[in-house]
Amino acid sequence: MPSYLWYMVTLPTSTVCVSVTGYLFLALSIWYSLPSKGIKSTPGDKTERKTLKIKKMERLIIINGELILPTGIETNKIMVCRNGKIEQIVSSEAYIPQADDRIIDANQQYVSPGFIDIHVHGGGGHDFMDGTVEAFLGVAETHARYGTTAMVPTTLTSTNEELMTTFAVYQKAKSLNKKGAQFIGLHLEGPYFSPKQCGAQDPNHLKTPHPDEYNTILEASQDIVRWSIAPELAGAIELGEKLNSCHILPSIAHTDAIYEEVVKAYEAGYTHITHLYSAMSTITRRNAYRYAGVVEAAYLIDGMTVEIIADGIHLPKPLLQFVYKFKGADKTALCTDAMRGAGMPDGESILGSLTNGQKVIIEDGVGQASRPFGICRKRSYRRSFGKNHDKYSRHTPNRCYPNDNPYPRPHSACGFPKGFFGGR
């Protein structure tokens, strides 16, 4: 298989990351850290991207880059952009310069679509559950420095009061977010999960779905685009049908369901699986009979899309190859699932809000949360971005939203170091 589809390209710390949606649109700001014509890089800072504002009708030309396209990696090509859109990609020989061209020399680095993170909790010492505008903006700006151009802020299992606060703060932060990755909707992770598969979710707030409660939640926010749920719980099928009617993606997560229950859920609209392999059932034996679980259902149901944390820690190389081989690029989304410790040094951290979160110890870039039954690995991350890169990929398109969903489909890209990702 082409290595760029499942290997994370090991990049020097100076990388061009171009914000693209569907490989068609170039954002009005280019995140880069390379010297270019008329532009100065920050001395000694090899990770911070700077924002290049493009004047109306001015052409932006990116030369000497390796362009990551749906068909592969192209070299000896020049990207021509005008008014914030990719106008054409031409060979070096076919490029005709104009007097007002603004040129960025990529120096043989990768030019990639901006990473759209569909599952992320925090970073830079902030968590979306902190309930402050500062936290939202801090997470967005932290991830933008490493190539994320859009994200779906994700909640944790919590009280309804905390959820309502998150909804209100999201609205304020979205209007003020000028420097960070764009907010494109909210992802609710919980509280409707199996106690047997809670992972690092707080078991004190787990419950089964009830119409009075989830309808109140849905009425409180028009920004929800995805809700992760254990489909075997009583009332979960009805909730999935309700979400579909609202153009919200029901996703399977933290679940102990068997294959037959997943099939029923899929028919009700649960067409995506959150962080495949993490906190979910596989083959089990019950009353002398073996049953396939959620992992097996992910492969057997052709239309099911999956999401993976492709850092080489939560899923090792063979499993990443397995996912790519049997689900393929079209059905695989990639996410960080990062917590507040992303971009922070080893030591103590908190998973969730500062007031009600769980203490996490970060050792060698891996966060571990204490549990009554032992240690639960939650989210891993590295302090030294640009170092110790692993070779696991995020170059496959993320296509996890229903075709009739009004929200943009995410596409993955490069730019994250080893350990920026999370999971259980």
TORKOL-4160 file (C-alpha; in steps of 0.2 Angstrom, whole numbers, padded with zeros to 4 digits, m for minus):
424
<pt num="1" X="0000" Y="0000" Z="0000"/>
<pt num="2" X="0006" Y="0018" Z="m0002"/>
<pt num="3" X="0016" Y="0022" Z="0013"/>
<pt num="4" X="0009" Y="0040" Z="0014"/>
<pt num="5" X="m0009" Y="0033" Z="0018"/>
<pt num="6" X="m0004" Y="0026" Z="0034"/>
<pt num="7" X="0013" Y="0032" Z="0039"/>
<pt num="8" X="0014" Y="0048" Z="0048"/>
<pt num="9" X="0027" Y="0057" Z="0038"/>
<pt num="10" X="0042" Y="0062" Z="0049"/>
<pt num="11" X="0044" Y="0080" Z="0046"/>
<pt num="12" X="0057" Y="0093" Z="0051"/>
<pt num="13" X="0050" Y="0106" Z="0063"/>
<pt num="14" X="0048" Y="0119" Z="0049"/>
<pt num="15" X="0033" Y="0113" Z="0039"/>
<pt num="16" X="0021" Y="0121" Z="0028"/>
<pt num="17" X="0003" Y="0118" Z="0033"/>
<pt num="18" X="m0010" Y="0124" Z="0021"/>
<pt num="19" X="m0028" Y="0125" Z="0027"/>
<pt num="20" X="m0039" Y="0116" Z="0014"/>
<pt num="21" X="m0057" Y="0110" Z="0015"/>
<pt num="22" X="m0060" Y="0096" Z="0003"/>
<pt num="23" X="m0044" Y="0100" Z="m0005"/>
<pt num="24" X="m0053" Y="0114" Z="m0014"/>
<pt num="25" X="m0052" Y="0129" Z="m0003"/>
<pt num="26" X="m0037" Y="0138" Z="0004"/>
<pt num="27" X="m0040" Y="0147" Z="0020"/>
<pt num="28" X="m0036" Y="0166" Z="0020"/>
<pt num="29" X="m0022" Y="0162" Z="0032"/>
<pt num="30" X="m0007" Y="0151" Z="0028"/>
<pt num="31" X="0001" Y="0143" Z="0043"/>
<pt num="32" X="0019" Y="0141" Z="0040"/>
<pt num="33" X="0036" Y="0143" Z="0048"/>
<pt num="34" X="0047" Y="0145" Z="0033"/>
<pt num="35" X="0056" Y="0160" Z="0026"/>
<pt num="36" X="0048" Y="0167" Z="0011"/>
<pt num="37" X="0048" Y="0182" Z="0000"/>
<pt num="38" X="0044" Y="0198" Z="0010"/>
<pt num="39" X="0040" Y="0187" Z="0025"/>
<pt num="40" X="0051" Y="0185" Z="0041"/>
<pt num="41" X="0051" Y="0169" Z="0052"/>
<pt num="42" X="0053" Y="0171" Z="0070"/>
<pt num="43" X="0071" Y="0168" Z="0075"/>
<pt num="44" X="0074" Y="0152" Z="0084"/>
<pt num="45" X="0055" Y="0147" Z="0084"/>
<pt num="46" X="0053" Y="0132" Z="0073"/>
<pt num="47" X="0035" Y="0127" Z="0078"/>
<pt num="48" X="0025" Y="0143" Z="0079"/>
<pt num="49" X="0015" Y="0145" Z="0063"/>
<pt num="50" X="0013" Y="0163" Z="0058"/>
<pt num="51" X="m0003" Y="0170" Z="0049"/>
<pt num="52" X="m0001" Y="0177" Z="0032"/>
<pt num="53" X="m0015" Y="0189" Z="0027"/>
<pt num="54" X="m0018" Y="0188" Z="0008"/>
<pt num="55" X="m0023" Y="0204" Z="0000"/>
<pt num="56" X="m0038" Y="0204" Z="m0012"/>
<pt num="57" X="m0033" Y="0198" Z="m0030"/>
<pt num="58" X="m0016" Y="0194" Z="m0024"/>
<pt num="59" X="m0009" Y="0178" Z="m0030"/>
<pt num="60" X="0000" Y="0167" Z="m0017"/>
<pt num="61" X="0013" Y="0155" Z="m0025"/>
<pt num="62" X="0020" Y="0140" Z="m0015"/>
<pt num="63" X="0035" Y="0133" Z="m0024"/>
<pt num="64" X="0047" Y="0119" Z="m0020"/>
<pt num="65" X="0035" Y="0109" Z="m0010"/>
<pt num="66" X="0029" Y="0091" Z="m0009"/>
<pt num="67" X="0011" Y="0093" Z="m0011"/>
<pt num="68" X="0000" Y="0080" Z="m0002"/>
<pt num="69" X="m0015" Y="0077" Z="m0014"/>
<pt num="70" X="m0029" Y="0064" Z="m0014"/>
<pt num="71" X="m0020" Y="0054" Z="m0027"/>
<pt num="72" X="m0003" Y="0055" Z="m0019"/>
<pt num="73" X="0012" Y="0066" Z="m0015"/>
<pt num="74" X="0017" Y="0077" Z="m0030"/>
<pt num="75" X="0034" Y="0085" Z="m0032"/>
<pt num="76" X="0040" Y="0098" Z="m0045"/>
<pt num="77" X="0023" Y="0106" Z="m0044"/>
<pt num="78" X="0018" Y="0124" Z="m0040"/>
<pt num="79" X="0002" Y="0129" Z="m0031"/>
<pt num="80" X="m0006" Y="0145" Z="m0037"/>
<pt num="81" X="m0019" Y="0153" Z="m0025"/>
<pt num="82" X="m0030" Y="0168" Z="m0028"/>
<pt num="83" X="m0042" Y="0176" Z="m0016"/>
<pt num="84" X="m0040" Y="0162" Z="m0003"/>
<pt num="85" X="m0044" Y="0148" Z="m0015"/>
<pt num="86" X="m0032" Y="0136" Z="m0024"/>
<pt num="87" X="m0033" Y="0142" Z="m0042"/>
<pt num="88" X="m0022" Y="0128" Z="m0050"/>
<pt num="89" X="m0008" Y="0116" Z="m0048"/>
<pt num="90" X="0005" Y="0117" Z="m0062"/>
<pt num="91" X="0022" Y="0111" Z="m0066"/>
<pt num="92" X="0037" Y="0122" Z="m0063"/>
<pt num="93" X="0039" Y="0124" Z="m0081"/>
<pt num="94" X="0021" Y="0129" Z="m0084"/>
<pt num="95" X="0021" Y="0143" Z="m0070"/>
<pt num="96" X="0021" Y="0160" Z="m0077"/>
<pt num="97" X="0026" Y="0173" Z="m0064"/>
<pt num="98" X="0016" Y="0189" Z="m0061"/>
<pt num="99" X="0023" Y="0205" Z="m0054"/>
<pt num="100" X="0012" Y="0205" Z="m0038"/>
<pt num="101" X="0015" Y="0186" Z="m0034"/>
<pt num="102" X="0019" Y="0183" Z="m0016"/>
<pt num="103" X="0030" Y="0168" Z="m0015"/>
<pt num="104" X="0033" Y="0155" Z="m0002"/>
<pt num="105" X="0048" Y="0143" Z="m0004"/>
<pt num="106" X="0043" Y="0127" Z="0004"/>
<pt num="107" X="0061" Y="0120" Z="0003"/>
<pt num="108" X="0055" Y="0103" Z="m0001"/>
<pt num="109" X="0044" Y="0102" Z="0014"/>
<pt num="110" X="0026" Y="0095" Z="0014"/>
<pt num="111" X="0012" Y="0106" Z="0009"/>
<pt num="112" X="m0004" Y="0098" Z="0016"/>
<pt num="113" X="m0022" Y="0101" Z="0020"/>
<pt num="114" X="m0024" Y="0108" Z="0037"/>
<pt num="115" X="m0029" Y="0095" Z="0050"/>
<pt num="116" X="m0047" Y="0095" Z="0055"/>
<pt num="117" X="m0049" Y="0087" Z="0072"/>
<pt num="118" X="m0066" Y="0079" Z="0075"/>
<pt num="119" X="m0062" Y="0073" Z="0093"/>
<pt num="120" X="m0052" Y="0084" Z="0104"/>
<pt num="121" X="m0054" Y="0089" Z="0123"/>
<pt num="122" X="m0040" Y="0101" Z="0126"/>
<pt num="123" X="m0022" Y="0106" Z="0125"/>
<pt num="124" X="m0009" Y="0119" Z="0131"/>
<pt num="125" X="m0015" Y="0117" Z="0149"/>
<pt num="126" X="m0033" Y="0120" Z="0144"/>
<pt num="127" X="m0049" Y="0109" Z="0143"/>
<pt num="128" X="m0065" Y="0113" Z="0135"/>
<pt num="129" X="m0073" Y="0108" Z="0151"/>
<pt num="130" X="m0065" Y="0122" Z="0161"/>
<pt num="131" X="m0080" Y="0132" Z="0156"/>
<pt num="132" X="m0071" Y="0148" Z="0151"/>
<pt num="133" X="m0068" Y="0157" Z="0135"/>
<pt num="134" X="m0050" Y="0158" Z="0139"/>
<pt num="135" X="m0049" Y="0139" Z="0139"/>
<pt num="136" X="m0058" Y="0137" Z="0122"/>
<pt num="137" X="m0046" Y="0150" Z="0114"/>
<pt num="138" X="m0031" Y="0143" Z="0122"/>
<pt num="139" X="m0035" Y="0125" Z="0115"/>
<pt num="140" X="m0038" Y="0132" Z="0098"/>
<pt num="141" X="m0022" Y="0142" Z="0097"/>
<pt num="142" X="m0012" Y="0128" Z="0104"/>
<pt num="143" X="m0018" Y="0116" Z="0091"/>
<pt num="144" X="m0017" Y="0129" Z="0077"/>
<pt num="145" X="0002" Y="0130" Z="0080"/>
<pt num="146" X="0004" Y="0112" Z="0075"/>
<pt num="147" X="m0007" Y="0112" Z="0059"/>
<pt num="148" X="m0025" Y="0110" Z="0065"/>
<pt num="149" X="m0036" Y="0122" Z="0056"/>
<pt num="150" X="m0053" Y="0117" Z="0062"/>
<pt num="151" X="m0059" Y="0106" Z="0076"/>
<pt num="152" X="m0074" Y="0099" Z="0085"/>
<pt num="153" X="m0073" Y="0103" Z="0104"/>
<pt num="154" X="m0077" Y="0088" Z="0114"/>
<pt num="155" X="m0085" Y="0086" Z="0131"/>
<pt num="156" X="m0083" Y="0073" Z="0144"/>
<pt num="157" X="m0096" Y="0064" Z="0155"/>
<pt num="158" X="m0101" Y="0077" Z="0167"/>
<pt num="159" X="m0116" Y="0086" Z="0176"/>
<pt num="160" X="m0129" Y="0094" Z="0165"/>
<pt num="161" X="m0125" Y="0110" Z="0173"/>
<pt num="162" X="m0107" Y="0109" Z="0166"/>
<pt num="163" X="m0114" Y="0105" Z="0149"/>
<pt num="164" X="m0125" Y="0120" Z="0149"/>
<pt num="165" X="m0110" Y="0131" Z="0154"/>
<pt num="166" X="m0100" Y="0123" Z="0139"/>
<pt num="167" X="m0114" Y="0127" Z="0127"/>
<pt num="168" X="m0114" Y="0145" Z="0132"/>
<pt num="169" X="m0095" Y="0147" Z="0132"/>
<pt num="170" X="m0093" Y="0139" Z="0115"/>
<pt num="171" X="m0104" Y="0152" Z="0108"/>
<pt num="172" X="m0094" Y="0167" Z="0115"/>
<pt num="173" X="m0077" Y="0159" Z="0111"/>
<pt num="174" X="m0082" Y="0155" Z="0093"/>
<pt num="175" X="m0086" Y="0173" Z="0090"/>
<pt num="176" X="m0069" Y="0178" Z="0098"/>
<pt num="177" X="m0058" Y="0165" Z="0090"/>
<pt num="178" X="m0047" Y="0174" Z="0078"/>
<pt num="179" X="m0030" Y="0166" Z="0080"/>
<pt num="180" X="m0035" Y="0148" Z="0083"/>
<pt num="181" X="m0041" Y="0133" Z="0074"/>
<pt num="182" X="m0059" Y="0136" Z="0068"/>
<pt num="183" X="m0073" Y="0129" Z="0079"/>
<pt num="184" X="m0085" Y="0119" Z="0068"/>
<pt num="185" X="m0097" Y="0111" Z="0081"/>
<pt num="186" X="m0098" Y="0102" Z="0097"/>
<pt num="187" X="m0095" Y="0083" Z="0100"/>
<pt num="188" X="m0104" Y="0076" Z="0116"/>
<pt num="189" X="m0094" Y="0061" Z="0123"/>
<pt num="190" X="m0106" Y="0054" Z="0136"/>
<pt num="191" X="m0114" Y="0053" Z="0148"/>
<pt num="192" X="m0123" Y="0038" Z="0140"/>
<pt num="193" X="m0110" Y="0025" Z="0142"/>
<pt num="194" X="m0108" Y="0007" Z="0148"/>
<pt num="195" X="m0100" Y="0006" Z="0166"/>
<pt num="196" X="m0090" Y="m0009" Z="0160"/>
<pt num="197" X="m0081" Y="0002" Z="0147"/>
<pt num="198" X="m0081" Y="0019" Z="0155"/>
<pt num="199" X="m0062" Y="0020" Z="0152"/>
<pt num="200" X="m0056" Y="0037" Z="0159"/>
<pt num="201" X="m0074" Y="0044" Z="0159"/>
<pt num="202" X="m0080" Y="0048" Z="0176"/>
<pt num="203" X="m0091" Y="0033" Z="0182"/>
<pt num="204" X="m0101" Y="0044" Z="0194"/>
<pt num="205" X="m0110" Y="0053" Z="0180"/>
<pt num="206" X="m0114" Y="0038" Z="0169"/>
<pt num="207" X="m0133" Y="0036" Z="0165"/>
<pt num="208" X="m0145" Y="0029" Z="0152"/>
<pt num="209" X="m0153" Y="0040" Z="0140"/>
<pt num="210" X="m0170" Y="0047" Z="0144"/>
<pt num="211" X="m0180" Y="0058" Z="0132"/>
<pt num="212" X="m0184" Y="0071" Z="0145"/>
<pt num="213" X="m0165" Y="0074" Z="0148"/>
<pt num="214" X="m0158" Y="0072" Z="0130"/>
<pt num="215" X="m0172" Y="0083" Z="0122"/>
<pt num="216" X="m0168" Y="0097" Z="0135"/>
<pt num="217" X="m0149" Y="0095" Z="0130"/>
<pt num="218" X="m0153" Y="0096" Z="0112"/>
<pt num="219" X="m0164" Y="0111" Z="0114"/>
<pt num="220" X="m0151" Y="0120" Z="0124"/>
<pt num="221" X="m0138" Y="0120" Z="0109"/>
<pt num="222" X="m0139" Y="0121" Z="0090"/>
<pt num="223" X="m0120" Y="0118" Z="0089"/>
<pt num="224" X="m0120" Y="0099" Z="0093"/>
<pt num="225" X="m0114" Y="0090" Z="0077"/>
<pt num="226" X="m0110" Y="0073" Z="0085"/>
<pt num="227" X="m0115" Y="0063" Z="0101"/>
<pt num="228" X="m0105" Y="0047" Z="0106"/>
<pt num="229" X="m0116" Y="0034" Z="0115"/>
<pt num="230" X="m0116" Y="0016" Z="0120"/>
<pt num="231" X="m0130" Y="0009" Z="0109"/>
<pt num="232" X="m0134" Y="m0006" Z="0119"/>
<pt num="233" X="m0141" Y="0005" Z="0133"/>
<pt num="234" X="m0160" Y="0006" Z="0135"/>
<pt num="235" X="m0166" Y="0021" Z="0125"/>
<pt num="236" X="m0151" Y="0022" Z="0115"/>
<pt num="237" X="m0159" Y="0017" Z="0099"/>
<pt num="238" X="m0173" Y="0030" Z="0101"/>
<pt num="239" X="m0159" Y="0043" Z="0104"/>
<pt num="240" X="m0150" Y="0038" Z="0088"/>
<pt num="241" X="m0166" Y="0040" Z="0078"/>
<pt num="242" X="m0169" Y="0057" Z="0086"/>
<pt num="243" X="m0151" Y="0063" Z="0083"/>
<pt num="244" X="m0152" Y="0058" Z="0064"/>
<pt num="245" X="m0168" Y="0068" Z="0063"/>
<pt num="246" X="m0158" Y="0083" Z="0069"/>
<pt num="247" X="m0144" Y="0080" Z="0057"/>
<pt num="248" X="m0132" Y="0075" Z="0072"/>
<pt num="249" X="m0121" Y="0061" Z="0070"/>
<pt num="250" X="m0124" Y="0047" Z="0083"/>
<pt num="251" X="m0107" Y="0038" Z="0086"/>
<pt num="252" X="m0104" Y="0022" Z="0095"/>
<pt num="253" X="m0092" Y="0023" Z="0110"/>
<pt num="254" X="m0088" Y="0016" Z="0128"/>
<pt num="255" X="m0099" Y="0001" Z="0124"/>
<pt num="256" X="m0100" Y="m0017" Z="0128"/>
<pt num="257" X="m0112" Y="m0021" Z="0114"/>
<pt num="258" X="m0112" Y="m0037" Z="0104"/>
<pt num="259" X="m0112" Y="m0038" Z="0085"/>
<pt num="260" X="m0131" Y="m0040" Z="0084"/>
<pt num="261" X="m0134" Y="m0024" Z="0095"/>
<pt num="262" X="m0122" Y="m0014" Z="0084"/>
<pt num="263" X="m0131" Y="m0020" Z="0068"/>
<pt num="264" X="m0147" Y="m0014" Z="0076"/>
<pt num="265" X="m0139" Y="0003" Z="0081"/>
<pt num="266" X="m0132" Y="0005" Z="0063"/>
<pt num="267" X="m0149" Y="0003" Z="0056"/>
<pt num="268" X="m0155" Y="0017" Z="0068"/>
<pt num="269" X="m0141" Y="0029" Z="0062"/>
<pt num="270" X="m0126" Y="0025" Z="0072"/>
<pt num="271" X="m0114" Y="0025" Z="0057"/>
<pt num="272" X="m0098" Y="0029" Z="0065"/>
<pt num="273" X="m0087" Y="0022" Z="0079"/>
<pt num="274" X="m0077" Y="0033" Z="0091"/>
<pt num="275" X="m0059" Y="0029" Z="0094"/>
<pt num="276" X="m0059" Y="0011" Z="0087"/>
<pt num="277" X="m0052" Y="m0002" Z="0099"/>
<pt num="278" X="m0052" Y="0010" Z="0114"/>
<pt num="279" X="m0066" Y="0006" Z="0128"/>
<pt num="280" X="m0076" Y="m0006" Z="0117"/>
<pt num="281" X="m0080" Y="m0024" Z="0116"/>
<pt num="282" X="m0072" Y="m0037" Z="0106"/>
<pt num="283" X="m0075" Y="m0056" Z="0106"/>
<pt num="284" X="m0083" Y="m0062" Z="0122"/>
<pt num="285" X="m0089" Y="m0079" Z="0129"/>
<pt num="286" X="m0106" Y="m0079" Z="0137"/>
<pt num="287" X="m0114" Y="m0095" Z="0144"/>
<pt num="288" X="m0102" Y="m0105" Z="0133"/>
<pt num="289" X="m0106" Y="m0096" Z="0117"/>
<pt num="290" X="m0094" Y="m0084" Z="0109"/>
<pt num="291" X="m0101" Y="m0067" Z="0103"/>
<pt num="292" X="m0093" Y="m0054" Z="0091"/>
<pt num="293" X="m0091" Y="m0037" Z="0098"/>
<pt num="294" X="m0090" Y="m0019" Z="0092"/>
<pt num="295" X="m0073" Y="m0021" Z="0085"/>
<pt num="296" X="m0078" Y="m0035" Z="0074"/>
<pt num="297" X="m0094" Y="m0026" Z="0069"/>
<pt num="298" X="m0083" Y="m0011" Z="0063"/>
<pt num="299" X="m0076" Y="m0022" Z="0050"/>
<pt num="300" X="m0091" Y="m0033" Z="0045"/>
<pt num="301" X="m0103" Y="m0018" Z="0042"/>
<pt num="302" X="m0096" Y="m0011" Z="0026"/>
<pt num="303" X="m0104" Y="0006" Z="0028"/>
<pt num="304" X="m0098" Y="0009" Z="0046"/>
<pt num="305" X="m0084" Y="0023" Z="0047"/>
<pt num="306" X="m0071" Y="0022" Z="0061"/>
<pt num="307" X="m0060" Y="0034" Z="0070"/>
<pt num="308" X="m0043" Y="0030" Z="0076"/>
<pt num="309" X="m0029" Y="0038" Z="0087"/>
<pt num="310" X="m0015" Y="0035" Z="0075"/>
<pt num="311" X="0000" Y="0039" Z="0086"/>
<pt num="312" X="0008" Y="0022" Z="0086"/>
<pt num="313" X="0005" Y="0021" Z="0105"/>
<pt num="314" X="m0014" Y="0018" Z="0107"/>
<pt num="315" X="m0014" Y="0008" Z="0091"/>
<pt num="316" X="0003" Y="0000" Z="0086"/>
<pt num="317" X="0009" Y="m0001" Z="0068"/>
<pt num="318" X="0001" Y="m0018" Z="0064"/>
<pt num="319" X="m0017" Y="m0013" Z="0070"/>
<pt num="320" X="m0015" Y="0003" Z="0060"/>
<pt num="321" X="m0011" Y="m0007" Z="0045"/>
<pt num="322" X="m0025" Y="m0018" Z="0049"/>
<pt num="323" X="m0038" Y="m0004" Z="0049"/>
<pt num="324" X="m0032" Y="0003" Z="0033"/>
<pt num="325" X="m0032" Y="m0013" Z="0024"/>
<pt num="326" X="m0050" Y="m0018" Z="0029"/>
<pt num="327" X="m0058" Y="m0002" Z="0031"/>
<pt num="328" X="m0049" Y="0009" Z="0019"/>
<pt num="329" X="m0045" Y="0027" Z="0018"/>
<pt num="330" X="m0063" Y="0031" Z="0014"/>
<pt num="331" X="m0070" Y="0024" Z="0030"/>
<pt num="332" X="m0056" Y="0030" Z="0042"/>
<pt num="333" X="m0055" Y="0046" Z="0051"/>
<pt num="334" X="m0041" Y="0051" Z="0062"/>
<pt num="335" X="m0041" Y="0062" Z="0078"/>
<pt num="336" X="m0030" Y="0067" Z="0092"/>
<pt num="337" X="m0043" Y="0065" Z="0107"/>
<pt num="338" X="m0030" Y="0076" Z="0115"/>
<pt num="339" X="m0032" Y="0082" Z="0133"/>
<pt num="340" X="m0025" Y="0098" Z="0142"/>
<pt num="341" X="m0008" Y="0090" Z="0143"/>
<pt num="342" X="m0005" Y="0091" Z="0125"/>
<pt num="343" X="0010" Y="0102" Z="0122"/>
<pt num="344" X="0014" Y="0102" Z="0141"/>
<pt num="345" X="0028" Y="0095" Z="0151"/>
<pt num="346" X="0028" Y="0078" Z="0161"/>
<pt num="347" X="0020" Y="0079" Z="0178"/>
<pt num="348" X="0003" Y="0081" Z="0186"/>
<pt num="349" X="m0012" Y="0087" Z="0175"/>
<pt num="350" X="m0031" Y="0086" Z="0176"/>
<pt num="351" X="m0042" Y="0077" Z="0164"/>
<pt num="352" X="m0058" Y="0087" Z="0162"/>
<pt num="353" X="m0062" Y="0103" Z="0171"/>
<pt num="354" X="m0051" Y="0111" Z="0184"/>
<pt num="355" X="m0064" Y="0110" Z="0197"/>
<pt num="356" X="m0071" Y="0093" Z="0194"/>
<pt num="357" X="m0058" Y="0084" Z="0184"/>
<pt num="358" X="m0048" Y="0069" Z="0188"/>
<pt num="359" X="m0029" Y="0069" Z="0192"/>
<pt num="360" X="m0018" Y="0063" Z="0179"/>
<pt num="361" X="0000" Y="0059" Z="0180"/>
<pt num="362" X="0010" Y="0062" Z="0164"/>
<pt num="363" X="0026" Y="0051" Z="0162"/>
<pt num="364" X="0036" Y="0050" Z="0147"/>
<pt num="365" X="0022" Y="0059" Z="0137"/>
<pt num="366" X="0009" Y="0047" Z="0142"/>
<pt num="367" X="m0006" Y="0052" Z="0154"/>
<pt num="368" X="m0012" Y="0039" Z="0166"/>
<pt num="369" X="m0028" Y="0041" Z="0177"/>
<pt num="370" X="m0030" Y="0031" Z="0193"/>
<pt num="371" X="m0045" Y="0020" Z="0194"/>
<pt num="372" X="m0051" Y="0008" Z="0208"/>
<pt num="373" X="m0047" Y="m0007" Z="0197"/>
<pt num="374" X="m0029" Y="0000" Z="0192"/>
<pt num="375" X="m0022" Y="0012" Z="0180"/>
<pt num="376" X="m0031" Y="0019" Z="0165"/>
<pt num="377" X="m0021" Y="0026" Z="0151"/>
<pt num="378" X="m0030" Y="0041" Z="0145"/>
<pt num="379" X="m0021" Y="0052" Z="0133"/>
<pt num="380" X="m0003" Y="0054" Z="0128"/>
<pt num="381" X="0006" Y="0068" Z="0122"/>
<pt num="382" X="0024" Y="0075" Z="0120"/>
<pt num="383" X="0031" Y="0091" Z="0126"/>
<pt num="384" X="0044" Y="0092" Z="0113"/>
<pt num="385" X="0035" Y="0095" Z="0097"/>
<pt num="386" X="0045" Y="0091" Z="0082"/>
<pt num="387" X="0055" Y="0078" Z="0091"/>
<pt num="388" X="0053" Y="0059" Z="0092"/>
<pt num="389" X="0041" Y="0058" Z="0078"/>
<pt num="390" X="0033" Y="0042" Z="0075"/>
<pt num="391" X="0029" Y="0036" Z="0057"/>
<pt num="392" X="0010" Y="0034" Z="0058"/>
<pt num="393" X="m0001" Y="0043" Z="0046"/>
<pt num="394" X="m0015" Y="0055" Z="0045"/>
<pt num="395" X="m0015" Y="0057" Z="0026"/>
<pt num="396" X="m0032" Y="0049" Z="0023"/>
<pt num="397" X="m0048" Y="0059" Z="0021"/>
<pt num="398" X="m0060" Y="0059" Z="0036"/>
<pt num="399" X="m0077" Y="0055" Z="0030"/>
<pt num="400" X="m0087" Y="0052" Z="0045"/>
<pt num="401" X="m0102" Y="0063" Z="0043"/>
<pt num="402" X="m0119" Y="0058" Z="0035"/>
<pt num="403" X="m0120" Y="0064" Z="0017"/>
<pt num="404" X="m0135" Y="0075" Z="0021"/>
<pt num="405" X="m0126" Y="0083" Z="0036"/>
<pt num="406" X="m0124" Y="0102" Z="0033"/>
<pt num="407" X="m0107" Y="0103" Z="0042"/>
<pt num="408" X="m0090" Y="0101" Z="0033"/>
<pt num="409" X="m0082" Y="0085" Z="0031"/>
<pt num="410" X="m0066" Y="0084" Z="0039"/>
<pt num="411" X="m0049" Y="0079" Z="0031"/>
<pt num="412" X="m0034" Y="0074" Z="0040"/>
<pt num="413" X="m0016" Y="0080" Z="0037"/>
<pt num="414" X="0001" Y="0081" Z="0044"/>
<pt num="415" X="0009" Y="0092" Z="0057"/>
<pt num="416" X="0007" Y="0083" Z="0074"/>
<pt num="417" X="0021" Y="0075" Z="0083"/>
<pt num="418" X="0021" Y="0058" Z="0091"/>
<pt num="419" X="0011" Y="0058" Z="0107"/>
<pt num="420" X="m0001" Y="0072" Z="0103"/>
<pt num="421" X="m0015" Y="0060" Z="0102"/>
<pt num="422" X="m0026" Y="0053" Z="0116"/>
<pt num="423" X="m0037" Y="0038" Z="0120"/>
<pt num="424" X="m0039" Y="0025" Z="0133"/>
